[in-house]
Amino acid sequence: MNKFREFRDNHPIIFNALLIAFVFFILCYSALLAIDIFTAHGHEKRVPDVRQLSLEQAAEKLSAAGFKWTVSDSVHYEQYSPGAVIDQEPKGNSSVKALRTVYLTINGLQPEMKEFPDVMEVSVRQAMSMLQARGFKNIRVDTIAHEYEELIVKITVNNHGVRPGELIAVNAPIKLTMGDGSIGDLNPMDMEMPGTDSVPQGVAALPEKTETN
């Protein structure tokens, strides 16, 4: 003890430098230890594959495996059950830290809704392109007699009329009715018209006047 005091008193600069270095080492070691604890360093687990399970089943399975979870997105696919998990991140069977959050994408309970574009009185090709760009898929086309060929003259969704900007389910049945151009092919001049010498039906012709001397 006397030697320690003697060294401290005789070499205060060296003593203080050694003391600072010792405290710095303790702080660094404590910080690294805390990081390992909070990040679960060296403790990895395999992520369960919860795709095609219901959200309740997926949550139960992830919690039992020691993972947190959250719903990050919702989309709609007809081939999946409503509320089913269709994707996850990290992927199933991958090895990650135990405290990692698993982000789930679920199939929405309702189909996605989109604003219906104004496709009235445009060509059928332009109308199909505009609708498909919005995500509408269930589209069929029929024709009626009309003066303009391949021009959209009527639109129905679920057998009802629709207004531009109205929210429509992307899987709703859409029927586009276009003209066939047949009315414009009729030429009134080709129709049979009665001649000037013809006699209306049901009216007897008058006898011709004869000249007398």
DAFEN-V607244 format. One line per field, one symbol per residue. burial: 1 if it has 24 or more other ideal C-beta (glycine too) atoms within 12 Angstrom, else 0. Layout:
burial->???
This chain:
burial->000000000000000000000000000000000000000000000011011010100110110010101010001100010011111111010001100101111111001101011011010100110110011100101000000001111111100001000001110101111110000000000000000000000000000000000
